[in-house]
Amino acid sequence: MPDRFDDKPLRCSFCGREKPKQIRELIAGPGVHICADCVNLCNQILEGKQQRSREAEAVPDASEERLEKLIDMSRSLGDPEYDYIILGEGNTSAGADDGRESGSFYVKASGTSLRGIDEDGFVRVSREKARELLSADSLTDEQVAEGLIAASIDADG
């Protein structure tokens, strides 16, 4: 039975699930509704962003030096004079720390050309969180996307 007078069922504005068939409760806002599952997902995203910001602030100076070396190497590999790669594409990565189990690494962001790459062309990734993602038996595209975001240490990654 719909909760409104116009006989239209209420739906979560984010996931589209219907009350009461698919969800029990909706929180109403001006022109929108959100279910508890979507609220939980939002909280996880915000908590993860705060954690990644804290981790990024704790980055040791050695990682910045490693990133600079990775940038130099990537630009060299992307130089058309050497003809190492096609259209400036390719992937490069390097450890951001001393290779600790719980450490991190830099990886070139998709769609970034090696030739003129700078620090914004790399994402710092948690080894531990990347391993957790890789060890999963089966993941949906949404779970992969969420896992990649969670593995990023960069606050804006």
C-alpha positions, 0 to 999 in steps of 0.5 A: 500500500503506497504511503502517499495520497496519489497512489504512487509508490515511494522509491529511494531517489538513489537506488530506485527500490520501492517501499514497502516491497523492497525496503522498509523505511525511507527518509524524506527530504525536499523532493527526494527520499533515501533508504537506509542502505543508501545512507549506509553506503554514503557513510562508508564513502565519507568514512573512507574519504576521511581515512584516505585523507589521514593516510595521505597526510602521513605520507613519508618524504621518501614516497615523494622522491619515489613518485618523482622518479616514477614520473621521470621514468614514465616521461622517458618511456613515453617520449616518441623519440624512443618509440617504446609505446603506442600513442603515449599509452601504457602503464607504470607503477612503483612502490611508494614505500619500502615494500611493506605488506601494509604499504602502498604503491603508485599506479598510472591513472587510466587515460593519462599519457606517459609523455607529459605525466605529472603527479596528478597522473598517478593514484596511490593505492593501499596494497592491503586493500588491493589484495582484499579486492583481488582475493574476492571470489566474485564481484559486481561492477559496482563492488569493483568500483567501490573497492577501487575507490576504497583502495585509493589513498589519495583523498581525491583519487 
